[in-house]
Amino acid sequence: MFSDLVFRIKEETLKRLFHVKVQREEEGKAAPPLPVAPRKVNLSRGDISRAGQTTQRHAKKKVGRNDPCPCGSGRKYKKCCGAEA
């Protein structure tokens, strides 16, 4: 079934590509200038700039499933208040 799905996706993609019509701009309008040189983009994680982004930190420490429930019942969190979540 999966190979049939992949085949149908490829077939549909080709059908759509062959039915695309290219429109030319009017002769009175000038085409936008092409860039002088294409930019090189390095996609490694070390080069990702995080300017303007801040990380959010939680004020409280998260309660673990097997920790005692903070409501004071003495039961485990997963059996008390954690069962509702």
N, C-alpha and C positions, 0 to 999 in steps of 0.2 A: 504494500500500500504506500509506503514511504517513497519508493522509487517512482511509483505512478504519480504521486503528488509533485515530486521534483520535476518530472517530465512535463506535467501540466503547467507548472509555474514557468518553466523555460519556454514552452510553446506560447503561453499567453504573453510573456514578455516580448518575444519576437514578433508576434502579431501586432502588438501596440507600437513597437519600434518601426515597423514597416508602414504603418499608417500615419506616421507623423508628417505634417506638412511644414516646410520651412518657409517663413515669410521674410521677404526682403524689406528693408527700410525704404522709405520714399527717397527719391533722388535728391530732393532739396535738403534733407537732413544729413549731416555728417556723422559718420560712425565715431564712437568714442575712441580716443587714442589708446593704443595698446601699451601695456607697461613695458618699460625698458628691459628689465630683467626679472624673471620670476623669483619670488622669495623662497628661500630654503626654509623648510619647517622641520624641526627635530621634535619628534613626538615622544621622546623618552621622559620618564616621570621627573627627572631631575631638572628639566628645563621649564616645567610648567610654572608660570608666574601666578602668584596668589595675591596680587595687588588688589586691595579693596575688599578682600574676603576676610571675615573673622570667624573664629571657631567658637562654638557655644559650649559652655561647660555647665554642668548641673551643680547646684549648690549642695544637694544632699547626695550621700552615697547610696547607690541602688541596693535594695534589699534582695538578698539571694533567696532562691526557692526553699532551701533547707535551713535558713536562718530563723531564729525565733520571730514571731510576728510582732511588729512594732505597736500593735494595739494593746499588748500586755496580757493576752489570753494564755500565754505559755505554750501554745500550739505552734507548729511550723507554719511559716508564711504560706506555703503552697496548700495547706489544709484549711487555713483560716481566711484571711483577706485576699490571698492570691488566687483562691478558687473562683472568685468573682471576675477576675480579669481574664 
